[in-house]
Amino acid sequence: MAFKPQSDNEETMSEINVTPLVDVMLVLVIILLVTAPLLTQSVNVTLPKTAETTADVKEQPLQLGIDAQGMITLNKLPVADLAALETALKDELTQNPEIGLHFYADQAVVYAKVAEVMATVQHAGISKIAFVTVEQ
């Protein structure tokens, strides 16, 4: 606390009393700590079971795959290199501007190869991409 020394001067005190500020901040921290766990709890419900359905799409998405050896396939047909892949994707995109792509990559593929293929897909102009994985 800032106390004014006893003197005959009637000057104003130029120091800020920070005690009320600290008190308010501590109260706000306690409120935050108490309410934060309450906000993250979800409602426990049992969701209904339904039959498995297929997606309602007019055209099936493209299937782009990379096997463990790094071989690229588009709709299960081998592609020579990334330039050929880009031209094939651009051709598909001109036929259907809303085309999607399912991306299958073997877990043994080097990340750099996956990044190169993804950059090629982006350069081709396809923005609807889904990564396909297997449920454990």
ABEGO torsion letter per residue (X at the ends): XBBBBBBABABBBABBBAAAAAAAAAAAAAAAAAAAAAAABBBBBBBBBBBBBBBBBABBBBBBBBBAAGBBBBGGBBBABAAAAAAAAAAAAAABAABBBBBBBBAABBAAAAAAAAAAAAAAGBABBBBBBBBX
